[in-house]
Amino acid sequence: MSFVQIQCTRCKTVFRDRAGRLQDGYSRQCPSCEVVLFFAEDSPNPQVKLAMRRARKARKGQRETEGARASAAQPGASFSRSYAGRTHGTEDGE
């Protein structure tokens, strides 16, 4: 879980929120002055743009880390999920 620092546009207080939450359309209330901040990709506010950019970068890094962990956990798993090693031969007693 990664966090991003956000600077309030009104009181300039710095607080943090999860990078996964900071996406287009998200809103958050400043814990200090209680102004509501709206996060959008096309925001004219430089603090909001910076927070969105940092969140995007953090999410990308987290996806890459999780992908590397998954590939390291299964080094020789190059088969499809539908193949589970089943054999379709005759059963004993037939």
C-alpha positions as CSV (number, residue, x, y, z in Angstrom):
1,M,0.0,0.0,0.0
2,S,1.6,3.3,-1.1
3,F,0.7,6.8,0.0
4,V,0.9,10.2,-1.7
5,Q,1.5,13.5,0.0
6,I,-1.1,16.2,-0.8
7,Q,-0.8,19.9,-0.1
8,C,-4.1,21.6,0.6
9,T,-4.9,24.4,-1.8
10,R,-6.3,26.6,1.0
11,C,-4.2,26.3,4.1
12,K,-1.1,24.7,2.5
13,T,-1.2,21.8,5.1
14,V,0.5,18.6,3.8
15,F,-1.4,15.4,4.5
16,R,-1.4,12.0,2.8
17,D,-3.8,9.6,1.2
18,R,-3.6,6.2,-0.5
19,A,-2.4,6.3,-4.1
20,G,-5.1,3.9,-5.1
21,R,-7.8,6.4,-4.1
22,L,-6.4,9.4,-5.9
23,Q,-8.0,9.0,-9.3
24,D,-10.1,11.2,-11.5
25,G,-13.3,12.1,-9.7
26,Y,-12.1,11.5,-6.2
27,S,-12.7,14.2,-3.5
28,R,-11.2,14.5,-0.1
29,Q,-11.6,16.9,2.8
30,C,-8.5,18.6,4.3
31,P,-8.0,17.4,7.8
32,S,-7.0,20.9,8.9
33,C,-9.2,23.5,7.4
34,E,-11.9,21.0,6.1
35,V,-12.1,22.4,2.6
36,V,-13.1,19.8,0.0
37,L,-10.4,19.0,-2.6
38,F,-11.5,17.6,-5.9
39,F,-9.0,15.5,-7.8
40,A,-9.2,15.6,-11.6
41,E,-6.7,15.0,-14.4
42,D,-7.4,18.3,-16.0
43,S,-7.4,20.4,-12.8
44,P,-5.9,23.9,-13.1
45,N,-4.5,23.6,-9.6
46,P,-0.8,22.7,-9.6
47,Q,-1.0,20.9,-6.2
48,V,-3.8,18.7,-7.4
49,K,-1.9,17.9,-10.6
50,L,1.3,17.0,-8.7
51,A,-0.6,14.7,-6.3
52,M,-2.3,13.0,-9.3
53,R,1.0,12.5,-11.0
54,R,2.6,11.1,-7.9
55,A,-0.4,8.7,-7.3
56,R,-0.2,7.5,-10.9
57,K,3.5,6.8,-10.5
58,A,3.0,5.0,-7.2
59,R,0.3,2.8,-8.6
60,K,2.5,1.9,-11.6
61,G,5.4,1.0,-9.3
62,Q,3.1,-1.1,-7.1
63,R,1.8,-3.0,-10.2
64,E,5.3,-3.7,-11.4
65,T,6.4,-4.9,-7.9
66,E,3.3,-7.2,-7.7
67,G,4.0,-8.5,-11.2
68,A,7.6,-9.2,-10.3
69,R,6.5,-11.1,-7.1
70,A,4.0,-13.1,-9.0
71,S,6.5,-14.2,-11.7
72,A,9.2,-15.0,-9.0
73,A,6.7,-17.1,-7.1
74,Q,6.0,-19.3,-10.2
75,P,9.3,-19.4,-12.1
76,G,8.3,-22.4,-14.4
77,A,4.6,-21.8,-14.7
78,S,4.2,-21.2,-18.4
79,F,1.1,-23.3,-18.9
80,S,-2.4,-22.2,-19.1
81,R,-4.8,-22.4,-16.2
82,S,-7.1,-24.8,-18.0
83,Y,-4.4,-27.5,-17.8
84,A,-4.2,-28.9,-14.3
85,G,-2.3,-32.1,-15.1
86,R,-5.4,-34.3,-15.4
87,T,-5.3,-37.5,-17.3
88,H,-8.3,-38.6,-19.3
89,G,-7.5,-42.4,-19.3
90,T,-9.6,-45.3,-18.1
91,E,-10.2,-45.7,-14.4
92,D,-9.2,-48.8,-12.4
93,G,-11.9,-51.4,-12.5
94,E,-13.3,-50.7,-16.0
